[in-house]
Amino acid sequence: MGQDPLALPDLAVRSLGGAAVWANDELFAGRENLVTPGPAVFTPRTFGAKGQVYDGWETRRRRDLAAGDADQAIVRLGAVGVVRAVVVDTSHFTGNFPTEASVDGVALDDAPSVAALRAADWTPLVERSALKGDTANVFPVGSPRRWTHVRLNIFPDGGVARLRVHGEVVADPRAVEALGTVDLAALELGGRVTGCSNLFYGSPDRLIAPGLARSMGEGWETARRRDDGNDWVEVRLAARGAVRVVELDTTWFLGNAPGAAALSAHDGDGQWSPLLARTVLQPDTRHRFVLAEPAAAATHVRLDVYPDGGMARLRLWGSPTADGLATLQTRWAESG
């Protein structure tokens, strides 16, 4: 069975660096809401100067329609990647959602201006399709190419709460090679959570998200265990490499940090070897551990926390191996 594309990271979400950079109209609600983390919220009969307040992007009712007219919003992806599914979420839009939508993609280098984006040669990712109101409308995407931006087209007008763009990060091998030492677990370089014992309070993808957590809600936290086991997360590294420094960050976790943690690694063969011995952790602390001996090359790392609790970030600083870098270069070339 293939992997559920909705389990892949949202490449457009603001917490990964995504941004809604332009919309032709946003009279009722701003385009920035499209990429806000978390589900849209709604309080009935909450009115502002422009009407009911919506947590989404909403355009005015169009009165000058021509055939094929659409309102549009352009979103810069937080990480370059191959898109596997798009969710056009119309949550809380019931009598004012668009009847149809389509999504296009483009790949442009550097940081293109809005004018350059609007004039670009866009490629369809999702053909014009019917939408349902107050629904997470899911559309699979079959293109193998990598994209830097997507364009949402809604027909003819209306409101969309969130735009989710699920896919696989494709790291630029030139940047990885130039940097030398990188966070091999980083989501923005292609690190992926491949297994997790418990995600009661949130996705373990938060562990490998960019930047520092700004609250406990931006970390990974498990339910309280009532047995003799422990919780864990497995991460596939962005590239095969050797880890030299481990960072276990329990910032914001005061009374619910793990009591201890350990790390192990394997090199694609499933045979786990110790990377960091079981170590006592302190709450609300960024712990850094310089490994006494250079670690062997690995493709996967497992974090075990004892017995349960929450962690803000996991960082695995190291250097890709020559074949790890070659794999990144092949991936980049094949998705171009």
C-alpha positions, -999 to +999 in steps of 0.1 A: +000+000+000+012+035-008+016+061+019-014+084+026-004+117+010-021+136+038+004+122+062+032+141+043+042+175+056+023+206+046+048+225+025+027+257+025+021+261+062+034+293+078+054+274+105+075+259+077+080+293+061+051+293+037+034+326+029+005+339+009+022+365-012-006+379-033-043+378-039-064+397-064-091+404-037-093+399+000-120+423+010-137+402+037-108+381+050-070+382+044-051+357+022-026+351+051-051+329+068-048+303+041-014+291+055-021+295+092-012+264+112-041+245+128-077+243+119-098+273+112-119+287+141-153+304+139-174+323+164-210+329+152-224+364+150-190+380+154-192+410+131-166+436+121-168+466+097-169+442+067-193+416+081-190+383+098-153+376+108-139+346+091-106+327+097-098+323+061-095+341+028-127+356+014-133+377-016-163+400-024-192+389-046-183+395-082-207+414-104-185+417-135-182+380-144-168+369-177-164+333-188-137+316-168-133+344-143-116+334-110-103+350-079-067+340-072-041+337-044-004+328-048+013+309-020+051+305-016+059+271-003+080+270+029+102+242+014+106+233-023+090+200-029+070+175-049+033+180-043+013+148-036-021+162-025-038+196-021-066+203+004-089+232-003-105+235+031-138+255+032-144+250+069-172+273+082-179+287+047-214+274+041-233+299+019-203+317+007-178+291-005-166+289-042-184+264-063-151+252-080-114+255-076-082+247-094-045+248-084-014+255-104+023+253-097+055+270-107+092+266-099+112+298-098+147+304-084+156+329-057+128+351-044+107+362-074+086+394-072+048+393-073+050+407-108+073+379-119+050+353-103+019+367-120+036+366-153+051+331-149+041+301-169+020+281-145+014+243-147-019+228-137-017+205-106-054+202-099-079+207-127-110+228-122-130+207-097-162+211-077-160+221-040-182+214-011-188+239+016-176+235+052-154+206+039-117+197+036-118+190-002-089+167-010-073+164-044-044+141-053-016+154-074+004+132-098+032+155-110+067+143-102+082+178-105+093+201-077+075+234-071+083+266-052+048+283-054+012+273-060-017+294-072-052+288-059-080+297-084-115+299-070-146+301-093-161+326-093-155+340-057-161+332-021-142+319+009-115+293+016-103+287+052-070+268+046-049+257+017-028+226+025-001+214+001+011+180+012+043+167-003+079+157-001+107+182+005+134+183-022+165+198-007+189+219-029+221+198-028+242+228-036+232+245-004+237+213+017+271+208+002+282+244+007+270+244+044+288+211+052+274+206+087+236+207+087+207+194+108+203+160+092+168+157+107+155+190+095+120+189+079+130+218+055+159+196+042+138+165+037+139+148+071+108+128+078+091+112+108+085+076+098+071+062+131+058+074+164+044+056+195+019+084+204+007+117+190-021+124+214-012+161+218+002+168+183+022+158+153+058+146+159+067+166+127+069+196+151+101+181+165+119+187+132+102+220+122+123+251+116+131+276+143+125+276+181+092+266+195+072+296+207+050+277+231+044+242+244+018+238+216+046+239+190+062+208+203+054+171+204+038+157+236+024+123+244-004+111+267+006+100+302+016+064+302+002+040+327+023+010+318+060+000+319+068+011+283+082+043+269+074+066+240+095+070+208+098+087+174+117+074+144+132+099+119+145+092+084+174+116+079+174+141+050+205+124+037+227+095+048+252+111+072+272+111+104+257+128+134+282+148+156+260+169+179+226+161+193+202+187+206+172+177+227+151+208+235+125+206+262+118+244+261+082+253+274+078+218+289+079+225+326+060+197+345+057+174+315+092+170+300+106+134+297+126+122+327+153+109+303+160+102+266+182+080+244+190+079+207+199+050+184+206+048+147+206+024+118+220+026+083+191+014+063+193-022+075+170-019+106+198-029+130+197-002+157+230+008+174+233+033+203+239+069+194+233+086+227+230+066+259+200+071+282+205+105+297+186+125+323+168+156+309+159+188+326+126+206+319+125+238+298+161+234+287+180+231+254+203+202+259+233+198+236+254+167+235+287+165+215+292+128+207+325+116+222+332+094+191+323+102+155+290+083+148+289+058+120+269+068+090+232+064+094+200+069+075+175+067+104+175+078+140+152+068+168+145+090+199+132+072+230+118+093+258+113+078+293+086+072+301+066+099+282+062+136+280+069+165+256+098+179+236+100+211+216+127+202+191+151+174+180+183+185+161+209+161+147+239+181+135+262+164+111+275+160+076+261+140+047+283+112+033+294+114-003+267+089-013+241+107+008+249+140-011+248+121-044+213+109-036+202+145-030+217+155-063+199+128-081+166+137-065+171+173-074+179+165-110+150+141-115+124+165-101+135+195-122 
